[in-house]
């Protein structure tokens, strides 16, 4: 069974690349979070990262670094400004 997203099917190599991208983006976002917020890595944040990785894959991008960077950029653009 192949995972599907927006009509795209992904093979084992592609899902491994997407998993690597997700892990990289999560690692970076935890590292740049304030210490008191690191324990709370919200499901919403994880969903935003995963959806960006999936969208990139659906458009044919299969570079884990590019996928991770796109997810980080999107999450940062959605974050409320710091006071």
Secondary structure, 3 states (H helix, E strand, C coil): CCEEECCEEECHHHHHHHHHHHHHHHHHHHHHCCHHHCCCCCHHHHHHHHHHHHHHHHCCCCCHHHHHHHHHHHHHHHCCCCC
